[in-house]
Amino acid sequence: MFWELFTVFTVTSIWSACTPTKQFFPVTKPLPILLLLGVVLLQFSYSTFNVAVLCGLSFGLLGDILLLRKSLFMAGLASFLIGNSFYAYAFSGLEWRLPTEWTVGLLVPYAIYGVVTGNQLIKRGDFVFLTAVMTYLSMLAIMVLMASNYDTVHNSAIPYAMIGTSLFTLSDAAICWERVMRPLPLGTIIILGLYYAAQAMIIRGSVLSAGAADELLLHWLKSINAF
């Protein structure tokens, strides 16, 4: 039930972003992340790991709101940078078991992307945005490595954390590509679809078990009905 509702919110947000006026987008854009945040808070128990994940998701929500205004793009980028730092911290602190070939393989795409976009920004002389992009790209790489090692250490049957952080990277790469290079076909659908899926995967792979979200949502709805 929870994930079906999350999907409805996600589709609604993407649809509203694709309408000519986008008049409902400021309302629908935060809904999927608010839903994730709500269910995380409902089952929250204090630990450094849970606090870090909660902070990562919260700064993601703040970034969503800030990016609704083009003039606040850098502020939104900074918010996501902080959020990704919290995710990276949450997944860190474990014995390093990620194979060397996986580590190198995960880093290569970031290096290539950094060279391509960095070269374009150098040609433009936009060194402020170049610094921001390289800093953000480095944090994305660290986040993906930490998440991948987290899944390796926990021997995850499905590496939700690695998949989620990788999708996060693809979404952000698409945003940067559109800003630096050229618009992408179906860019809005790609960016938002990847982003919402990324956050859902990260939360599913870190603080929520398979049926926990449904149980918490049903309990919350019953509490409302009883009230």
C-alpha positions as semicolon CSV with decimal commas, in nm:
position;residue;x (nm);y (nm);z (nm)
1;M;0,000;0,000;0,000
2;F;0,277;0,245;0,093
3;W;0,480;0,191;-0,222
4;E;0,167;0,211;-0,437
5;L;0,089;0,549;-0,278
6;F;0,448;0,659;-0,329
7;T;0,418;0,566;-0,697
8;V;0,096;0,766;-0,731
9;F;0,262;1,071;-0,576
10;T;0,565;1,028;-0,803
11;V;0,358;1,000;-1,120
12;T;0,147;1,300;-1,013
13;S;0,459;1,508;-0,954
14;I;0,611;1,416;-1,289
15;W;0,282;1,482;-1,468
16;S;0,246;1,825;-1,309
17;A;0,605;1,909;-1,405
18;C;0,529;1,826;-1,768
19;T;0,218;2,044;-1,797
20;P;0,261;2,375;-1,982
21;T;0,203;2,599;-1,679
22;K;0,343;2,367;-1,407
23;Q;0,103;2,542;-1,168
24;F;0,061;2,238;-0,944
25;F;0,427;2,134;-0,946
26;P;0,529;2,337;-0,638
27;V;0,267;2,139;-0,444
28;T;0,322;1,794;-0,593
29;K;0,703;1,795;-0,612
30;P;0,770;1,747;-0,238
31;L;0,493;1,490;-0,184
32;P;0,689;1,166;-0,252
33;I;0,976;1,276;-0,025
34;L;0,735;1,396;0,244
35;L;0,576;1,050;0,236
36;L;0,916;0,884;0,278
37;L;1,008;1,126;0,553
38;G;0,680;1,062;0,733
39;V;0,719;0,685;0,738
40;V;1,081;0,714;0,850
41;L;0,975;0,938;1,140
42;L;0,692;0,700;1,236
43;Q;0,938;0,418;1,299
44;F;1,231;0,631;1,411
45;S;1,456;0,509;1,688
46;Y;1,764;0,702;1,788
47;S;2,097;0,591;1,647
48;T;2,375;0,770;1,463
49;F;2,286;0,577;1,148
50;N;1,915;0,664;1,160
51;V;1,984;1,030;1,236
52;A;2,224;1,054;0,941
53;V;1,973;0,894;0,702
54;L;1,695;1,120;0,832
55;C;1,915;1,426;0,781
56;G;2,007;1,310;0,430
57;L;1,640;1,279;0,335
58;S;1,548;1,609;0,504
59;F;1,813;1,807;0,318
60;G;1,694;1,640;-0,001
61;L;1,345;1,772;0,068
62;L;1,487;2,120;0,132
63;G;1,680;2,096;-0,195
64;D;1,359;2,004;-0,378
65;I;1,189;2,317;-0,248
66;L;1,483;2,545;-0,324
67;L;1,516;2,416;-0,681
68;L;1,160;2,525;-0,753
69;R;1,313;2,870;-0,811
70;K;1,586;2,895;-1,073
71;S;1,748;3,179;-0,880
72;L;1,806;2,940;-0,587
73;F;1,980;2,671;-0,792
74;M;2,314;2,701;-0,605
75;A;2,135;2,697;-0,269
76;G;1,950;2,383;-0,376
77;L;2,277;2,227;-0,490
78;A;2,432;2,305;-0,153
79;S;2,138;2,146;0,027
80;F;2,170;1,827;-0,174
81;L;2,546;1,828;-0,115
82;I;2,484;1,834;0,261
83;G;2,216;1,565;0,229
84;N;2,443;1,339;0,027
85;S;2,719;1,393;0,283
86;F;2,485;1,261;0,551
87;Y;2,401;0,956;0,340
88;A;2,771;0,892;0,281
89;Y;2,836;0,923;0,655
90;A;2,551;0,684;0,735
91;F;2,695;0,415;0,508
92;S;3,056;0,468;0,620
93;G;3,248;0,338;0,921
94;L;3,246;-0,026;0,809
95;E;3,530;-0,259;0,718
96;W;3,616;-0,206;0,353
97;R;3,511;-0,517;0,159
98;L;3,420;-0,372;-0,179
99;P;3,644;-0,544;-0,436
100;T;3,909;-0,325;-0,599
101;E;3,768;-0,384;-0,947
102;W;3,426;-0,265;-0,830
103;T;3,578;0,042;-0,667
104;V;3,765;0,136;-0,983
105;G;3,468;0,051;-1,205
106;L;3,239;0,276;-1,002
107;L;3,484;0,568;-1,011
108;V;3,559;0,563;-1,385
109;P;3,220;0,708;-1,498
110;Y;3,258;0,996;-1,251
111;A;3,604;1,075;-1,386
112;I;3,481;1,070;-1,746
113;Y;3,177;1,283;-1,668
114;G;3,391;1,526;-1,471
115;V;3,633;1,570;-1,762
116;V;3,353;1,627;-2,016
117;T;3,151;1,877;-1,813
118;G;3,459;2,036;-1,658
119;N;3,612;2,101;-1,999
120;Q;3,289;2,269;-2,115
121;L;3,276;2,492;-1,807
122;I;3,643;2,588;-1,845
123;K;3,574;2,694;-2,203
124;R;3,295;2,916;-2,074
125;G;3,514;3,056;-1,799
126;D;3,252;2,963;-1,539
127;F;3,495;2,864;-1,264
128;V;3,247;2,918;-0,980
129;F;3,005;2,662;-1,121
130;L;3,300;2,439;-1,215
131;T;3,408;2,430;-0,851
132;A;3,052;2,357;-0,738
133;V;3,007;2,076;-0,992
134;M;3,342;1,910;-0,914
135;T;3,275;1,927;-0,539
136;Y;2,927;1,783;-0,582
137;L;3,047;1,514;-0,821
138;S;3,316;1,408;-0,573
139;M;3,058;1,373;-0,297
140;L;2,833;1,167;-0,522
141;A;3,123;0,933;-0,593
142;I;3,201;0,899;-0,222
143;M;2,833;0,835;-0,143
144;V;2,806;0,560;-0,404
145;L;3,127;0,393;-0,283
146;M;3,013;0,401;0,081
147;A;2,670;0,264;-0,011
148;S;2,821;-0,010;-0,227
149;N;3,053;-0,117;0,052
150;Y;2,758;-0,107;0,296
151;D;2,564;-0,352;0,078
152;T;2,875;-0,569;0,038
153;V;2,939;-0,587;0,413
154;H;2,573;-0,668;0,483
155;N;2,566;-0,920;0,198
156;S;2,245;-0,760;0,071
157;A;2,044;-0,985;-0,160
158;I;1,931;-0,672;-0,343
159;P;2,183;-0,383;-0,313
160;Y;1,922;-0,114;-0,255
161;A;2,170;0,140;-0,119
162;M;2,406;0,104;-0,413
163;I;2,122;0,116;-0,666
164;G;1,963;0,416;-0,494
165;T;2,281;0,622;-0,476
166;S;2,365;0,531;-0,836
167;L;2,022;0,646;-0,954
168;F;2,076;0,965;-0,755
169;T;2,395;1,020;-0,953
170;L;2,221;0,964;-1,286
171;S;1,947;1,212;-1,196
172;D;2,197;1,478;-1,092
173;A;2,413;1,408;-1,396
174;A;2,110;1,470;-1,617
175;I;2,043;1,803;-1,440
176;C;2,403;1,911;-1,486
177;W;2,406;1,797;-1,848
178;E;2,098;2,006;-1,927
179;R;2,249;2,309;-1,755
180;V;2,597;2,278;-1,909
181;M;2,547;2,101;-2,242
182;R;2,198;2,079;-2,393
183;P;1,838;1,977;-2,301
184;L;1,768;1,605;-2,290
185;P;1,470;1,441;-2,463
186;L;1,213;1,373;-2,189
187;G;1,456;1,540;-1,949
188;T;1,197;1,622;-1,683
189;I;1,063;1,267;-1,672
190;I;1,414;1,119;-1,657
191;I;1,541;1,353;-1,386
192;L;1,240;1,328;-1,155
193;G;1,180;0,959;-1,216
194;L;1,541;0,870;-1,131
195;Y;1,546;1,102;-0,831
196;Y;1,231;0,969;-0,665
197;A;1,337;0,610;-0,732
198;A;1,679;0,689;-0,583
199;Q;1,541;0,825;-0,257
200;A;1,300;0,533;-0,227
201;M;1,578;0,279;-0,283
202;I;1,808;0,447;-0,031
203;I;1,539;0,448;0,238
204;R;1,432;0,093;0,154
205;G;1,792;-0,025;0,178
206;S;1,873;0,152;0,502
207;V;1,595;0,201;0,756
208;L;1,284;0,025;0,622
209;S;1,227;-0,349;0,598
210;A;1,008;-0,494;0,324
211;G;0,673;-0,468;0,502
212;A;0,751;-0,200;0,759
213;A;0,628;0,091;0,550
214;D;0,290;-0,070;0,485
215;E;0,245;-0,159;0,852
216;L;0,334;0,190;0,969
217;L;0,107;0,357;0,716
218;L;-0,187;0,133;0,811
219;H;-0,125;0,199;1,180
220;W;-0,118;0,573;1,116
221;L;-0,442;0,560;0,914
222;K;-0,613;0,357;1,186
223;S;-0,501;0,612;1,444
224;I;-0,655;0,892;1,238
225;N;-0,982;0,701;1,199
226;A;-0,993;0,630;1,570
227;F;-0,938;0,999;1,644
